[in-house]
C-alpha cells in the first residue's frame, strides 16, 4: 500500500470496456501501481487490503458497479471508491456509499488528481468520511442532475445530513467540491 495521496497508491480500475481500462491505466501508471478488472466479479476478487483507491464503472454486465460497491461495504471494506460512469446521475446515487462520482468522459490531468484526493481519505474518521460522501452526492447532483435537484426530498435529506455532519466536525476535511457546503451554516 502506498503512502496516501503521494502518487504511489495502488489503484484498481474497473470497467467492462477494456479500452477504457487501458486508457485509465495509461493516465495513472507512471506513479501508481494499477490493477485492472473488466467485470464486477473480477473487481470483487481483486479488492484486498492493499488497494488504496477503486475507480468503478456503474453499468457493467452481470454484476453492476452499484452492486460491487454495496458488496464492498457489506464486507466492511472502506476503500475510497469513485464511481466513474457515463450514466447521468439521478437521486438514486444518494443511496450509494461512494466517495466520488466522476462523469465520463474523463481527461488525463483530472484522473490522477482525483486519485490523489481519494487516497488522502485514508485514516479519516467515520464522520469525516461521511461528510465527504455526502458532499460528493450533493456536488454531483448540483452539477449533473437533469432538472432541479433541490426540489426532491432526497436532495433535501442530503443537505440536512451534510449540515449535521459539518456541525460535528471541528474543521471539515479537504475535498474537491468547492462551494458544496456554502450556506450550510445555521443562521
N, C-alpha and C positions, 0 to 999 in steps of 0.2 A: 504494500500500500504506500502510495506517495504521500509526501507532506501536503496537506490540504491547501489548494489554491496556488501551488508552486509551479504547476505545469508538469509535474512528474506523476500525475494521477493516473490510475487505471480506470479506463472508461469502457463501458460496454455499450456498443451501438447496436440497436435492434430495429430492423426494418425488413419487410418482406420483399423489398426491391433491392436486389444485390448491387445495382448500380449506385443507389443512394448510400448503401452501407460502405461501398468502396470510396465514394466521394467524401463522406464524413471522415473516414479513416485518413484520407489524404490531408484533410483540413487539420486533423488532430495529431497525427503520428510523429511529427517532428519532436515533440516534447512530452508525449504521453504514451503510455502502454495501452494500446487499443485492442479490445476483444470485439468480436462481432457475432451476431446471431441473425438468422433470417426467418425466424418463426418464434412464436410465443413459447413453445416447448423448449426450443434451444436456449432462449433467454433464461427461463427458469432453471435450466441445468447449469448455465454459465455464471449466474449470480452467486457469489460467495462473499466471505468476509474481506477478500482482497480487492473487491470492486469499490471504487470511490464515487463513481457517478454513472448513472444509466441514462442514455438517450433512447427513448422508447416511442416507436410509431404507435398511433392509436388503433388504426384499422389494419389488421392482418388477417390471415386465413383462419385456421381452426381455433386459435386462441388469440383474442384481441389484446392490444396493449392495455386496455382498461382492465381486462381480466388478469393479465400478468401483474399489473400494479396492485390490484386487490390481493392477489396471492402473495406477493412480496410482503405486503403489510400484514397479512394474516400470519405470516411466518415471523413476524416481529423484526423484519429486515427494514431498517430505516435509512437505507442508502438514498442519497438525493436523486430524484428522478425528474427528468424533463420530458414531458410528452411532446413529441415532435410530429406534427400532423398537418395535412392539407385540409383536414376536417374543420370547417368553420365552427368555433366553439359556441355552444348553447348553454343554457343554465344547467344541463346535465353535468358539465365539468365541475360544478360546485360540490358534487358528491365524491369526486376523485381525490385521493391523497397525494397529489403530485407537488413538486417544489417549484416547477416552472412549466410554462406551456409555450412552445415555440411553433409558430405557424410557418409551414413551408411556402415558398422555397427559402432555404437557409443559405446565407452567404458566408464565405470563409472567415472574415475577421470577426464576425458575430459569434460563431460557434465556439471557438476557443475561449473567448471572453466569458461566455455563459458557463462553460465547463469550469473555469476557474472560480466563478462565483458560486456555483453549486458545490464544488469541493470545499469551499470555505465554510460551508454549513456544518461540517463535521465537528462535533464537540459542543454544538449549541444545545442549550437545554430545551425541553419539550415546549415550553411557552414560546420561546423564540422561533423554533421550527414551525409551530402552528401559525404564528404571526406571518412568517414568510409564505407559508402555503395559502393563507387567506389573502395576503397581498397579491400573490400571483393570480389567484382566481379573479379578484376584483380587476386587476390590470388587464388580464386577457379579455374579460367581458367589456371593459371600458373601450378597449382598442378594436376588438374584432366582432363583437356581437352585432348581428343584423337587427336593427331596431333600437329601442331604448331599454337597456337592461335595468335601469333604475326603477322601472315600473313593475318589476317582478318581485314577488315576495321572497324568492330565493336570494336575489341580489341584496335586498334589504337585510336579510339574515346574515349574509357575509359582511356587510358594512357594520352591523351591530357587533358581530363576533370580532372583527378586526379592531373596532373601538375598544372592546373589553380587553383584548389581548394587549393592545398598546398601553392601556392603563396599568396592566400588570407588570409591564417591563419598565425598568429604570430608564433604559435607553433602547429604542428599537434597533434590531440588528441591521447592518448594511444589506441592501438588496437592490436589484436593478430596476425597480419600479418607481422612478422619480415621481413624486407627487401623488402616489396612490393613496397615501394616508392624509393628504391635505384636508383640512376641515373636519377631521375626526375628533379633535379635542373637544371635550364637553364645554359648553358655554357656561 
